[in-house]
Amino acid sequence: MSAVTQQAQAGPEGLTFLPDARIGMPFYYEAPVSLGSAAIGANCRFGRGSYINDGIMRENITVGRYCSIGRRVTIGAPNHPLDFATSATGLLAECDARQGITPDPATPAETVIGNDVWIAENVIILENLRIGDGAAIGAGAVVTADVPPFAIMVGAPARILRYRFDEAVCTELAHAAWWQYAHDYLTTLPLRDIAATLKRLESDKPVPDPVAYTRIAPPG
């Protein structure tokens, strides 16, 4: 059955996914979150209001609040060594075992997607990168370096096409960080009008709503 015709299933409160989704444990989320039919690695975190359609997320990835992730996206794609005689990691592991070599322990890769990030279809984001708040990644881009906040990225390797707004507006939005506030409050903001939204935030001075994850783990 294709993902188009599958019915979303409700997991723990505020978490939905399709029947063929694979969710590694432990998994952390801030409701509501939708995982579509994605394959999610262990120790991943999803912020409130974020969704992924399908694709692959490796281990140790944090997705901020209100992120939109399109189809066939890969986040946390690992690199292979290019300075040895082979780039085949399986062969290298066998060589090390047979020759009694203990490689230096690798630091676990951690990839962070900021808040209000849009990732279009067929994007690949390599491991150990930081995608800034408000960034937009164009379809088919291959992201090989950190992405600044509010940058629009295109191409392979991805480059900055432009920023979503002028420097002053980017600075104001980054300072306002509207995503840190309670969802009910956000629905009262005139989000289609940036100036009006910033004015409301300045006058209201709302109290931030701290991130509080629900943890899902295997029994025992």
C-alpha positions as CSV (number, residue, x, y, z in Angstrom):
1,M,0.0,0.0,0.0
2,S,1.5,3.4,-1.0
3,A,2.0,6.2,1.5
4,V,-0.6,8.2,-0.4
5,T,-3.4,5.8,0.5
6,Q,-2.3,4.8,4.0
7,Q,-4.2,6.1,7.0
8,A,-2.2,8.0,9.6
9,Q,-2.0,6.2,12.9
10,A,-2.1,7.9,16.3
11,G,0.7,6.9,18.6
12,P,1.3,8.4,22.0
13,E,-0.6,11.7,22.5
14,G,0.2,14.2,19.8
15,L,2.3,11.9,17.6
16,T,1.0,10.6,14.3
17,F,2.7,8.4,11.6
18,L,1.9,6.0,8.8
19,P,1.9,2.2,9.2
20,D,5.3,1.8,7.5
21,A,7.1,4.4,9.5
22,R,10.1,3.1,11.5
23,I,10.9,5.0,14.7
24,G,14.2,4.3,16.5
25,M,14.2,4.4,20.3
26,P,14.5,6.4,22.4
27,F,12.6,9.1,20.5
28,Y,11.7,12.5,21.9
29,Y,8.9,14.8,20.7
30,E,6.9,17.9,21.6
31,A,3.3,17.4,20.4
32,P,1.9,17.7,17.9
33,V,4.4,16.0,15.5
34,S,3.8,14.0,12.3
35,L,6.4,11.5,11.1
36,G,4.6,10.3,7.9
37,S,6.3,7.1,6.7
38,A,9.9,8.2,7.6
39,A,12.6,6.0,9.0
40,I,13.9,7.7,12.1
41,G,17.1,6.8,13.9
42,A,17.6,6.5,17.7
43,N,18.0,9.6,19.9
44,C,16.1,12.0,17.5
45,R,14.1,14.9,18.8
46,F,11.2,16.7,17.1
47,G,9.9,20.1,18.2
48,R,6.2,21.1,18.3
49,G,4.4,21.5,15.0
50,S,7.1,19.9,12.9
51,Y,6.5,17.2,10.3
52,I,8.3,14.9,7.9
53,N,6.7,13.2,4.9
54,D,9.0,10.3,4.4
55,G,12.7,9.7,3.9
56,I,15.5,9.0,6.3
57,M,16.7,10.6,9.5
58,R,19.9,9.1,11.0
59,E,20.6,9.0,14.7
60,N,21.1,12.0,17.0
61,I,19.2,14.6,15.0
62,T,17.3,17.4,16.6
63,V,14.5,19.1,14.6
64,G,13.2,22.4,16.1
65,R,9.7,23.7,16.2
66,Y,7.4,24.3,13.2
67,C,9.7,22.6,10.6
68,S,8.4,21.3,7.3
69,I,10.3,18.4,5.8
70,G,9.4,17.2,2.3
71,R,9.5,13.8,0.6
72,R,12.6,11.7,0.1
73,V,14.8,13.8,2.4
74,T,17.9,12.3,4.0
75,I,19.2,14.1,7.1
76,G,22.4,13.1,8.8
77,A,24.0,11.3,5.8
78,P,27.4,10.0,7.0
79,N,30.7,10.6,5.3
80,H,33.2,7.9,4.3
81,P,36.9,8.2,4.8
82,L,38.7,9.4,1.6
83,D,42.3,9.5,2.9
84,F,42.8,5.7,3.2
85,A,43.4,3.2,0.4
86,T,39.7,2.3,0.5
87,S,36.5,4.2,1.4
88,A,34.7,0.9,2.2
89,T,34.0,1.1,5.9
90,G,33.1,-2.6,6.2
91,L,36.4,-3.7,4.7
92,L,38.3,-1.3,7.0
93,A,36.5,-2.7,10.0
94,E,37.5,-6.3,9.0
95,C,41.1,-5.2,8.4
96,D,41.2,-3.5,11.8
97,A,39.8,-6.6,13.6
98,R,42.3,-8.9,11.9
99,Q,45.3,-6.7,12.4
100,G,44.4,-5.8,16.0
101,I,43.9,-2.1,15.3
102,T,41.7,-0.1,17.6
103,P,40.5,3.0,15.8
104,D,40.2,6.2,17.7
105,P,36.6,6.4,19.1
106,A,34.5,8.7,16.9
107,T,32.5,11.5,18.4
108,P,28.8,10.8,17.8
109,A,27.5,12.8,14.9
110,E,24.8,15.3,15.9
111,T,22.8,17.2,13.3
112,V,20.6,20.2,14.3
113,I,17.7,21.6,12.3
114,G,16.6,25.0,13.7
115,N,13.1,26.3,14.1
116,D,10.7,27.2,11.2
117,V,13.0,25.5,8.7
118,W,11.6,24.3,5.3
119,I,13.3,21.4,3.6
120,A,12.0,20.7,0.2
121,E,11.9,17.3,-1.6
122,N,14.9,15.2,-2.4
123,V,17.3,17.1,-0.1
124,I,20.4,15.5,1.4
125,I,21.9,17.0,4.6
126,L,25.2,15.6,5.7
127,E,25.9,14.7,9.4
128,N,27.2,17.1,12.0
129,L,25.7,20.2,10.4
130,R,23.6,23.1,11.9
131,I,20.7,24.5,9.9
132,G,19.8,27.9,11.2
133,D,16.4,29.1,12.2
134,G,14.1,30.2,9.4
135,A,16.3,28.6,6.6
136,A,14.8,27.2,3.4
137,I,16.5,24.3,1.5
138,G,15.5,24.1,-2.1
139,A,14.5,20.8,-3.8
140,G,17.4,18.5,-4.6
141,A,20.0,20.4,-2.7
142,V,23.0,18.6,-1.1
143,V,23.9,20.5,2.1
144,T,27.6,20.0,3.0
145,A,28.1,22.9,5.4
146,D,26.3,24.8,8.1
147,V,23.4,27.0,6.9
148,P,22.9,30.5,8.3
149,P,19.5,31.6,9.7
150,F,17.0,32.6,7.1
151,A,19.2,31.6,4.2
152,I,17.7,30.1,1.0
153,M,19.9,27.3,-0.2
154,V,20.0,25.7,-3.6
155,G,22.2,23.4,-5.6
156,A,24.7,20.5,-5.1
157,P,26.7,21.4,-3.2
158,A,24.2,23.8,-1.7
159,R,25.0,27.5,-1.9
160,I,23.2,30.6,-0.6
161,L,20.8,31.9,-3.3
162,R,19.7,34.8,-1.1
163,Y,18.2,35.5,2.3
164,R,14.4,35.4,3.0
165,F,14.4,39.0,4.2
166,D,16.8,41.9,4.4
167,E,19.4,42.0,7.1
168,A,17.3,44.2,9.4
169,V,14.3,42.0,9.3
170,C,16.3,38.8,9.7
171,T,17.9,40.3,12.8
172,E,14.5,41.3,14.2
173,L,13.0,37.9,13.6
174,A,15.9,36.1,15.1
175,H,15.7,38.3,18.2
176,A,11.9,37.9,18.5
177,A,12.2,34.1,18.1
178,W,8.4,33.8,17.9
179,W,8.5,29.9,17.9
180,Q,9.5,30.0,21.6
181,Y,6.0,31.0,22.7
182,A,2.9,28.9,23.4
183,H,1.1,27.5,20.4
184,D,-2.3,29.0,21.4
185,Y,-0.7,32.4,21.6
186,L,1.0,32.0,18.2
187,T,-2.4,31.4,16.6
188,T,-3.5,34.9,17.6
189,L,-0.5,36.6,15.8
190,P,-0.9,38.2,12.4
191,L,1.9,35.9,11.0
192,R,1.2,37.0,7.4
193,D,2.4,40.5,8.3
194,I,5.9,40.5,9.7
195,A,5.9,44.1,10.9
196,A,2.6,43.6,12.7
197,T,3.8,40.3,14.3
198,L,6.9,42.0,15.6
199,K,4.9,44.9,17.0
200,R,2.6,42.5,18.8
201,L,5.4,40.5,20.3
202,E,7.1,43.8,21.5
203,S,3.9,45.0,23.1
204,D,2.7,41.7,24.6
205,K,6.0,40.6,25.9
206,P,4.8,37.0,26.2
207,V,6.4,34.5,28.5
208,P,8.4,31.8,26.6
209,D,7.1,28.2,26.6
210,P,10.1,26.0,27.3
211,V,10.7,22.9,25.2
212,A,9.3,19.8,27.1
213,Y,9.8,16.5,25.3
214,T,7.8,13.4,25.7
215,R,10.2,10.4,25.7
216,I,9.3,7.1,24.0
217,A,11.6,4.1,24.8
218,P,11.3,0.3,24.7
219,P,9.8,-1.2,27.8
220,G,12.3,-2.1,30.5
